[in-house]
Amino acid sequence: MKIYALSIALLLALLPGCMTMAGDSDARLVRAKNKVAPALVHIRPVKEVFRGGRRQEVSVLGSGFIISRDGYVVTNEHVAGESKLVRVVLFDKEEVDAEVVGTDKFTDIAVLKLKTQRTDLPVVDFELDRKLEAGQTVLALGSPHGLSRSVSKGIVSVTDRYLQDSGTMVSPYNTWIQTDAAINPGNSGGPLVNLRGKVVGVNARRLGGADNVGFAIPVGIAEEVWSDIIEHGRVERSWIGVTLQEMVSVTDDADREGVVIGDVDPLSPAFEAGVRPGDVMLSIDGSVTNARFEEDLPSVRKRLADFPVGEELTLGLMRASQTVSIEVVTEAKGDIKGREVELGGWGFTVTELTPAIVRRAQLPNRQGVFVSGTRVGGLAAVAGLRQGDIILRVDGEKVDTLSAFQEVYRDRIESKKPMVLLDVKRGAVTLYVLVKQGAAAPARSGD
């Protein structure tokens, strides 16, 4: 009985302290949330999409946060990119229209500007000085499934998670913050916040089929991107045309340094300068490069991308046990996805050729347009044109760019030429497609 009584007495003595600790923890969470919540916004973009040979508009939901008193807002590119209209709901429930200032698919960052005369908007603070560590408590704020002003709590699981590219969701220049704070559809673009009430990341992805495995873009990377977008309207990066691999993929030698060049675009500055697959890159302009593991690759890619466009850099390479130096003049990096348009008179959609399409189709140059979709029953589909075809010529006339193709297309529509002959590349085969204007039911208007 004495031992039991002593245990009860000890528990009663400790209980107030435990309650105080729990109360202090709750208070810190509330303070952190309250510092950021006034700058949290709910975003409702109307996006332009192309499906089945048609241009369509769809409404989506997302989140964002205000970074300037006059109304600059940060969100994800996959939320606000290709939007024709963006409606933003502030934390005090005021609704404001916004314009898309610029986007960056390579980091999934977009910047909006609220159409408001206010200069007293609440803003967030960023944690740029302190290193984020696994185990830290964080809050994910946003609008999961459209439920605005929501907060979830978790910890940082990993600070440098490497994610493979998936479709247009790519991240060549950054690793990710992994967290078990719930990030669901609608949280995208919202802030990941530490207990100091400062933004440490931009919520962007979740792992499908898993419970509360989400990913955020580190705020340091995001801040560089949104600063460039606000100042220049876009992010300019250099490109030399190499695909990099980590060293462990080709060697078991733990002491071997460098970065493996896995592939070289045959139309790239690197190929023209003499860089070849299998080379090991040891340095960039005399500065040592090393990517032992795949999570080391983004920083190397970023060093190349940050080099001024149009200037010469020197690559130190190891080739067949010999060290060589090669000078490469950089080019501006193109977008992941080219501009896309609907050509309603023929019932199909086309897009610009990107470097990825050129490589996949093994084209000798970047001339032509890519067929991204055809409408069932439209002139293009009736003629036999297919999604994935590349149109090289119209009636024997080269079409170097999307704008050139649109001009030729408009001429054929206005002249009502009965038959138009297209030179098309389909896989490894080049063939002819004859478009018979008037051979199908009239399409809805579109250009």
Secondary structure, DSSP 8 states (H G I E B T S, - for coil): -HHHHHHHHHHHHHHHHHHHHHHHHHHHHHHHHHHHGGGEEEEEEEEEEEETTEEEEEE--EEEEE-STT-EEEE-HHHHTTEEEEEEE-TTS-EEEEEEEEEETTTTEEEEEE----S------B--SS---TT-EEEEEE-GGG-TTEEEEEEEEEEEE----BTTB--TT--EEEE-S---TT-TT-EEEETTS-EEEEEEEE-TTSSS-EEEEEHHHHHHHHHHHHHHSS---EE--EEEE-GGGT---TT--SEEEEEE-TTSHHHHHT--TT-EEEEETTEE---SSGGGHHHHHHHHHTS-TT-EEEEEEEETTEEEEEEEE-EE---SS--EEEETTTTEEEEE--HHHHHHHT-SSS-SEEEEEE-TTSHHHHHT--TT-EEEEETTEE--SHHHHHHHHHHHHHHT-SEEEEEEEETTEEEEEEEETTSS-------
